[in-house]
Each structure stands twice: as C-alpha cells, then as structure tokens.
C-alpha cells in the first residue's frame, strides 16, 4: 500500500494525486465455515466432554472423601483430560470461524462406591466412543478435514474404553463387598 503526501487541490472532494492512478481497494475474502449441522454435532460432543469432566471431578472429590488417594489422583487426571478434549473441539470450531456455544450439562453429584464410579465412567467413555465413531462416519464424504480431525477423538475414546474395561474385569476378581479387597484393588489398579 502506498502513502501519498502531496495532494493537488485543497479539499477532500475530488482528490487527485499527481502522476498516480488510483485503483479501488482489493476485496477481502470471507473465510469459509462449517455447516450448521456439523457445528450442532460438535456442540453435543462439547457437552459430552464437559459432562465427563464434571463427573470425574465429582468422582475425585468422592474418592478423596473416602480416602482412596490413588483413585483421587486418577480421576483428577481424567477430569483434566476431558477438559482438554472440550478445549480441542472448541479450538477446531473457532479455527473454522465458529463461536462455539457451551451447553449446560447435568452430572451426578453423588456416588455410592468406587465400583459405582467405575461403572459410570465406563458408560460415559463407551457412549463417547459411539458418538465420535458415528460422527466420524457421517463426515466421511461430507467434510473430509473434520473426518480426519475426529479420528483423534475416536482413538482417545477407544483407549479409554479399554482402560475402564480392564478396571471392570479386575473388579470381577475380587469381592466388591469386602473393603479390604477394594483397598487392594485401588492400590493395584490405580
């Protein structure tokens, strides 16, 4: 862009530059965005990730109160991880010029036992895996870039389902009504 210092004439109207041809300002392109139906699905997954975050945060609080120190640390890390997942989804939407809406979520505030928490966590992770896999399948031919982006979340959920499946399998090896067995389980698997 050129800056001109010498103008011919005394007013702004009808300005002429000596020896310079004035051309119109180039148009700025409007960036592309994601279709509304893809954004709606992303916002549902954001809600899922925040639900998982708050559930795990509550689980960590329950474990701390019950003096399950290793399970407390585990669920604190899980809560932080879910928050990172929600942020990643939001970052992707803003990259595509979308201002994501963060939906309200409902989470359980109380748990009965460590076994109850693991059951709840497995359900959350399995549903997330199903939802991300369905989302990715729907995007295959509609929006390949988003299909590729979602693969990371499918992989994350697949790994999480495996981890919680291992915990459930280990619970089958003990008497879950015996507090000493549960303490051994927590020590060994968290």
Buried (B, 14 or more C-beta within 10 A) or exposed (E): EEEEEEEEEEEEEEEEEEEEEEEEEEEEEEEEEBEEEBBEBBBEBBBBBBBBBBBBBBBBBBBBEBEBEEBBBBBBEBBEBBBEBBEBBBEBBEEBEBEBEEEEBEBBEEBEEBBBBBBBBBEBBBBBBEBBBEBBEBBEEEBEEBBEBBEEBBEBBEEBBEBBEEBBEEBEEBEBEEEEBBEEBBEEBB
